[in-house]
Amino acid sequence: MRKQLASAVLASLMALFLTACASGPATQADAGPAISAEAKAALAQAEKDVKEAKAKFALWTTAEKALKDAQAAAKNGDSAAVLKQSALASDHVKMGLAQAAYPLTSTK
């Protein structure tokens, strides 16, 4: 009786394990719509630019918002919006970094 119970438990565990393995990890298709390679590159550059500006305390809020909008567009698979918002984020980062290099107007 004990041997049959142990065999039944072992068989159940193996079935559960095989079912879990059959499902496998999530694929790219499960992640949502894909964006173009150009949009991926623009988004990666914008993320890098924003990180650099944040490290130098020169990040404009408009650049941060544009990056968030680009990331949301990427999740929705909208390559055109990703390109537009990534470019806006990178442009605002450049302006923020340039502004940080301006001389101080006050000596206090």
C-alpha positions, 0 to 999 in steps of 0.5 A: 500500500505504501509503495503504491502511494509513493508511486502515485505521488512520484507520478503526480510530481513528475506530471506537474514538473513536465507540465511546467517545463512544457509551458517554457519561458515567455517569448518575444511575442508575449512581450507585446508588439515589436518596434523597428531596429531604428526605434530601439537604437533611438530609445537606447540612446535616449535612455543613455542620455537621460542617465548621463544628464541625471548623473550631472544634475542637468536633467530637465523634466521635459526630457524625463517625460519624453523618455517615459513617453518613448518607453510607453510607445515602445510597449505599444509597438509604435515605432514612430512615437518612439523615434519622436519622443526619443529624439525629444528626450535626447535634444532636451538632455543636450540643452540641459547639459549646455545650460549646466555649463553656463556661467553663474550670474550671481556670486552669492 
